[in-house]
Amino acid sequence: MTSGVRIRAGLPDDAGAIHAMLAHLAQELGEGADFASTEATILRHGFGPRARFSTLVADAGEPVGLALYFAHFSTTRGQPGVYVQDLWAAPEWRGRGLGKVLLSAVADASAGEWGACYMALSVHCRNTAAGRFYARLGFEPASDIHPIMLAEPEFATLAGSRKAKA
């Protein structure tokens, strides 16, 4: 049951709480040592006229859950969508429907804000409980997509190659 919980847009004053919830998620996934976000980066990139992501906070008098998401577009589908980067609920709120409520709020917000028609996300390979949760909601692995990433310093080199040719 999620009675007593209000889902609301994250506010700049929530940057510290958002950072703390993301840090908890990173610790739970065994990625605490690699977690580089700070309250300042959350504030700088998540709020203002050029925000790179949006957040929804589950508030029960204090933040007890979070969804961090941003616009996504599929040329294959020819439609805008939403990518959920992070979904977290405090341990005492798990199994009570909070994750589904947060995802529903993300779907509603993104459909209204930019016409999202689908939701995409990734599940950490070690997070089997999350995998089961998403499967119950109808999420399926994308068998035709294999996520790959270009990170520092190679990304900076690639970005700099454009400047060098100009």
Secondary structure, DSSP 8 states (H G I E B T S, - for coil): --TT-EEEE--GGGHHHHHHHHHHHHHHTT-GGG----HHHHHHHHSSTT-S-EEEEEESSSEEEEEEEEEEEETTTTEEEEEEEEEEE-GGGTTTTHHHHHHHHHHHHHHHHH----EEE---TT-HHHHHHHHHHT----TT-------TTHHHHHHHHHHHH-
